[in-house]
Amino acid sequence: MTTLRAVLASVLVSLIWTLSFPPIIAADQTKPAGKRPPQTRYTMSYTPLYQLKADLDSGGSFDVQRHFLRFNANRTLNRHWLVGLGLRFDYEKWDFSEVQRLAGIDLWDEIFRPGLSVPVFYMPGNQWRFGLIPSIELAGATGAEAGESLSYGTALMAAYALRPNLTIGLGAGVFERLDQTEGYFFPVVDWQINDQLQLTNPFEAGPVGPAGLELAYKPDDHWEMGVGGAYRSYRFRLDDSSTVADGIGQVDFWAPFARVGRRISKHLLLELNGGAALDGKIIIEDRNARHIGETDYETAPFVGLTLQGKF
């Protein structure tokens, strides 16, 4: 039996190995203009976030420490095609108070969610842009079996440039999430309102939900601010030794947020962000995705930092 923790060890080694090499934009200065090889650009970010204590409707309370690590590489092959690679690792530390069990199952302490995506974008040479973003994710609590913790699916999008500063479109995602197939739609927006204001999608569409919307403000080259929101929903496999062995937990909430960032160098941005988990719900299912119980929880504020690098 391979537990999720064992798989995570190898995933983290691979991720650290990848991040340890400085990104290089491929270019051969000896070649004539217009015939340079494809270029690769990289983004990396780390976000520690703390969700404050919230009361459960079923009794007791909880708080969560979350850590999000992201690495993305996008390679422009030519004027029509762009391909990428996205690696992510999410870790959550849950602390329950005055509650021993939830819907009859043993509570979890940690949740791990490593994932990989391979976005492909096609620009046919007119105003249209098409995207295909397949992804795969392992999601489980400590002690969960890796083979039982797999989610996978794809997001599709089509967008049209109405003007040089305005692109709109529609996307859809379909994912198999731990014995449950789910789909959703999301708007695709990239509107450069003026030199300082932009309305766009701040997150990637994937197993945890659609991309969301954000209005960003950049008063100068040093500061960035933004307000927005998204719907988040994720499922994770429970410990195989729990009273409901190989059960499934699900967490749903709306997340309005605000951020303010300061560029500390040409390539690095440091942000302070905060918001709240609204209309939150925890759902418990058995290993066959049959509903066992659920509880709502009160509005839970959260605060965090993000260090982001672009190369």
C-alpha positions as CSV (number, residue, x, y, z in Angstrom):
1,M,0.0,0.0,0.0
2,T,1.4,3.4,-1.0
3,T,0.3,6.3,1.2
4,L,-0.1,9.8,-0.1
5,R,2.7,10.9,2.2
6,A,5.2,8.6,0.4
7,V,4.2,9.9,-3.0
8,L,4.5,13.5,-1.7
9,A,8.1,12.9,-0.7
10,S,9.0,12.1,-4.3
11,V,6.9,14.9,-5.7
12,L,8.5,17.5,-3.4
13,V,12.0,16.3,-4.4
14,S,11.1,16.8,-8.0
15,L,9.6,20.2,-7.4
16,I,12.6,21.4,-5.3
17,W,15.0,20.0,-8.0
18,T,13.1,22.0,-10.7
19,L,13.0,25.2,-8.6
20,S,16.8,25.0,-7.8
21,F,17.7,25.8,-11.4
22,P,17.6,29.4,-12.5
23,P,15.1,30.0,-15.4
24,I,16.7,30.7,-18.7
25,I,14.9,32.4,-21.6
26,A,16.1,30.5,-24.7
27,A,17.6,32.9,-27.3
28,D,20.4,32.8,-29.8
29,Q,21.6,36.3,-30.5
30,T,23.5,35.2,-33.6
31,K,20.4,34.4,-35.5
32,P,18.6,37.0,-37.6
33,A,15.6,38.8,-36.1
34,G,12.3,36.8,-36.5
35,K,14.1,33.5,-36.5
36,R,15.0,33.2,-32.8
37,P,14.1,29.9,-31.1
38,P,11.0,29.6,-28.9
39,Q,11.1,31.5,-25.6
40,T,10.3,30.1,-22.2
41,R,9.0,32.2,-19.3
42,Y,8.7,31.2,-15.7
43,T,6.6,32.2,-12.7
44,M,7.0,31.0,-9.1
45,S,5.1,31.8,-5.9
46,Y,4.7,30.8,-2.3
47,T,1.7,31.8,-0.2
48,P,1.4,31.0,3.6
49,L,-2.2,31.8,4.7
50,Y,-4.0,31.5,8.0
51,Q,-7.8,31.1,8.2
52,L,-9.0,32.3,11.6
53,K,-11.1,30.2,13.9
54,A,-14.7,29.6,12.9
55,D,-17.6,27.9,14.7
56,L,-19.2,24.8,13.2
57,D,-22.9,24.6,13.2
58,S,-22.7,21.0,14.5
59,G,-20.6,22.2,17.5
60,G,-17.0,23.0,18.1
61,S,-14.7,25.2,16.0
62,F,-11.6,25.0,13.8
63,D,-8.8,27.0,12.2
64,V,-6.6,26.2,9.2
65,Q,-3.0,27.0,8.2
66,R,-2.6,26.8,4.4
67,H,0.6,26.8,2.3
68,F,0.5,27.2,-1.5
69,L,3.5,26.6,-3.7
70,R,3.3,27.2,-7.5
71,F,5.7,26.9,-10.4
72,N,4.7,27.6,-14.0
73,A,6.7,27.5,-17.3
74,N,5.1,28.8,-20.5
75,R,6.9,28.2,-23.9
76,T,5.9,30.2,-27.0
77,L,6.6,27.8,-29.9
78,N,5.6,30.3,-32.6
79,R,2.9,33.0,-33.2
80,H,0.2,30.4,-33.1
81,W,1.1,28.0,-30.2
82,L,1.9,28.3,-26.6
83,V,2.4,25.3,-24.3
84,G,3.1,25.2,-20.6
85,L,3.7,23.1,-17.5
86,G,2.2,23.9,-14.1
87,L,3.3,22.3,-10.8
88,R,1.6,23.1,-7.5
89,F,1.7,21.8,-4.0
90,D,-1.0,22.7,-1.3
91,Y,-0.6,21.8,2.3
92,E,-3.2,22.4,5.1
93,K,-2.9,22.0,8.8
94,W,-6.3,21.8,10.5
95,D,-6.9,22.4,14.2
96,F,-10.3,21.3,15.6
97,S,-11.4,22.4,19.1
98,E,-14.1,20.9,21.2
99,V,-15.1,18.3,18.6
100,Q,-13.9,14.7,18.4
101,R,-15.7,13.5,15.3
102,L,-17.6,14.9,12.4
103,A,-20.5,13.0,10.9
104,G,-19.2,9.9,12.7
105,I,-15.7,10.0,11.3
106,D,-12.3,10.7,12.9
107,L,-11.0,14.2,12.3
108,W,-8.0,14.9,10.1
109,D,-4.9,17.0,11.0
110,E,-3.3,17.5,7.6
111,I,-4.4,17.6,3.9
112,F,-2.0,17.4,1.0
113,R,-2.8,18.4,-2.6
114,P,0.0,18.1,-5.2
115,G,-1.0,18.7,-8.8
116,L,0.2,19.0,-12.3
117,S,-1.3,20.8,-15.4
118,V,-0.2,21.0,-19.0
119,P,-1.9,24.1,-20.6
120,V,-2.0,24.4,-24.5
121,F,-3.1,27.6,-26.2
122,Y,-3.8,28.1,-29.9
123,M,-4.0,31.6,-31.5
124,P,-5.1,31.1,-35.2
125,G,-4.0,34.5,-36.3
126,N,-7.2,36.4,-35.9
127,Q,-9.0,37.7,-32.8
128,W,-9.7,34.2,-31.4
129,R,-7.7,32.3,-28.7
130,F,-8.4,28.7,-27.7
131,G,-7.1,26.8,-24.6
132,L,-7.0,23.3,-23.4
133,I,-5.8,22.8,-19.8
134,P,-5.7,19.1,-18.6
135,S,-4.7,18.6,-15.0
136,I,-4.2,15.8,-12.4
137,E,-4.2,16.1,-8.6
138,L,-3.7,13.9,-5.6
139,A,-5.7,15.0,-2.6
140,G,-5.8,13.3,0.7
141,A,-5.4,13.5,4.5
142,T,-2.6,11.9,6.4
143,G,-2.8,8.1,6.0
144,A,-4.9,8.2,2.8
145,E,-3.9,5.8,0.0
146,A,-2.4,7.5,-3.0
147,G,-4.2,5.3,-5.4
148,E,-7.5,6.3,-3.9
149,S,-6.7,10.1,-3.9
150,L,-6.6,10.9,-7.6
151,S,-8.6,13.6,-9.3
152,Y,-8.3,14.5,-13.0
153,G,-10.0,16.4,-15.8
154,T,-9.6,19.3,-18.2
155,A,-10.7,22.9,-18.7
156,L,-11.5,24.3,-22.1
157,M,-11.8,28.0,-23.1
158,A,-12.5,30.1,-26.1
159,A,-11.9,33.9,-26.1
160,Y,-12.3,36.7,-28.6
161,A,-10.4,40.0,-28.8
162,L,-13.1,42.6,-29.3
163,R,-10.5,45.4,-29.1
164,P,-6.7,45.4,-28.5
165,N,-7.4,46.0,-24.8
166,L,-10.5,43.8,-24.3
167,T,-10.7,40.0,-24.7
168,I,-13.8,38.1,-23.4
169,G,-14.8,34.5,-23.7
170,L,-16.2,31.4,-22.0
171,G,-14.6,28.4,-20.4
172,A,-15.8,25.1,-19.0
173,G,-14.2,22.5,-16.8
174,V,-15.1,18.8,-16.3
175,F,-13.3,16.8,-13.6
176,E,-13.5,13.3,-12.0
177,R,-13.1,14.2,-8.3
178,L,-12.9,11.1,-6.1
179,D,-15.8,9.1,-7.5
180,Q,-17.8,12.2,-8.5
181,T,-17.9,13.8,-11.9
182,E,-18.4,17.6,-11.8
183,G,-18.5,20.3,-14.4
184,Y,-18.7,24.1,-14.3
185,F,-18.6,27.2,-16.5
186,F,-16.5,30.4,-16.0
187,P,-16.1,33.7,-17.8
188,V,-12.8,34.5,-19.5
189,V,-11.9,38.2,-19.2
190,D,-8.9,40.3,-19.9
191,W,-9.8,44.0,-20.0
192,Q,-7.1,46.6,-19.7
193,I,-9.5,49.5,-18.8
194,N,-6.7,52.1,-18.7
195,D,-3.0,52.2,-17.9
196,Q,-3.7,51.5,-14.2
197,L,-6.9,49.4,-14.1
198,Q,-7.3,45.8,-15.4
199,L,-10.2,43.2,-15.0
200,T,-9.0,39.7,-15.4
201,N,-9.1,36.1,-14.1
202,P,-6.6,35.8,-11.2
203,F,-6.6,32.0,-10.8
204,E,-6.3,29.0,-13.0
205,A,-9.4,26.9,-13.6
206,G,-8.9,23.4,-12.1
207,P,-10.1,20.7,-9.7
208,V,-10.7,23.2,-6.9
209,G,-13.0,25.5,-9.0
210,P,-13.3,28.1,-11.7
211,A,-10.9,31.0,-12.2
212,G,-12.7,33.9,-10.4
213,L,-12.5,37.6,-11.2
214,E,-10.2,40.4,-10.0
215,L,-10.1,44.2,-10.6
216,A,-6.4,45.1,-10.3
217,Y,-4.9,48.6,-9.9
218,K,-1.3,49.6,-10.6
219,P,-0.7,53.2,-9.7
220,D,3.0,53.0,-10.7
221,D,5.8,50.5,-11.4
222,H,6.2,49.6,-7.7
223,W,2.7,49.0,-6.3
224,E,-0.1,46.7,-7.2
225,M,-3.6,46.3,-5.6
226,G,-6.6,44.2,-6.3
227,V,-10.0,43.1,-5.2
228,G,-11.9,40.0,-6.4
229,G,-13.5,36.7,-5.6
230,A,-13.9,33.1,-6.5
231,Y,-15.8,29.9,-5.6
232,R,-13.6,27.1,-4.2
233,S,-14.6,23.5,-3.7
234,Y,-12.1,20.6,-3.1
235,R,-12.4,17.0,-2.1
236,F,-9.9,14.8,-0.4
237,R,-9.5,11.2,0.6
238,L,-9.7,10.3,4.3
239,D,-7.3,8.0,6.3
240,D,-7.8,4.4,5.3
241,S,-7.8,3.4,9.1
242,S,-10.6,5.9,10.0
243,T,-13.9,4.7,11.3
244,V,-15.2,5.3,7.7
245,A,-12.1,3.9,5.9
246,D,-11.2,5.6,2.7
247,G,-14.1,8.1,3.1
248,I,-14.2,11.5,1.4
249,G,-14.2,15.0,2.8
250,Q,-15.3,18.1,0.8
251,V,-14.8,21.7,1.7
252,D,-16.9,24.5,-0.1
253,F,-16.8,28.2,0.3
254,W,-16.9,31.6,-1.5
255,A,-13.7,33.6,-1.2
256,P,-13.8,37.4,-1.7
257,F,-10.3,38.8,-1.3
258,A,-8.2,42.0,-1.4
259,R,-4.4,42.3,-1.9
260,V,-1.7,45.0,-1.9
261,G,1.7,44.3,-3.3
262,R,5.1,46.0,-3.5
263,R,7.7,45.2,-6.1
264,I,11.0,44.6,-4.3
265,S,13.0,44.0,-7.4
266,K,12.6,43.7,-11.2
267,H,11.5,40.1,-10.8
268,L,10.0,39.8,-7.3
269,L,6.7,41.0,-5.9
270,L,5.7,40.7,-2.2
271,E,1.9,40.9,-1.4
272,L,-0.2,41.1,1.7
273,N,-3.6,39.5,1.0
274,G,-6.7,38.9,3.1
275,G,-10.4,38.0,2.8
276,A,-13.0,35.6,4.1
277,A,-14.4,32.2,3.5
278,L,-18.2,32.8,3.1
279,D,-21.1,30.3,3.1
280,G,-18.6,27.6,4.1
281,K,-19.6,23.9,4.3
282,I,-17.8,20.6,5.2
283,I,-19.3,17.5,3.7
284,I,-18.5,13.9,4.6
285,E,-19.1,10.9,2.3
286,D,-18.2,7.2,2.5
287,R,-15.7,5.6,0.1
288,N,-18.3,5.2,-2.5
289,A,-19.3,8.9,-2.4
290,R,-22.5,8.3,-0.5
291,H,-23.5,11.2,1.7
292,I,-23.0,10.7,5.4
293,G,-23.3,14.1,6.9
294,E,-22.4,17.8,6.6
295,T,-22.1,21.0,8.6
296,D,-21.9,24.7,7.8
297,Y,-19.4,27.0,9.5
298,E,-19.4,30.7,10.2
299,T,-17.7,33.3,8.1
300,A,-13.9,32.7,8.5
301,P,-11.5,35.6,7.8
302,F,-8.1,34.8,6.4
303,V,-4.8,36.6,6.0
304,G,-1.6,35.7,4.1
305,L,1.5,36.8,2.3
306,T,2.6,36.0,-1.3
307,L,6.1,36.1,-2.7
308,Q,6.0,35.9,-6.5
309,G,8.8,35.8,-9.0
310,K,8.6,36.3,-12.8
311,F,11.5,35.6,-15.1
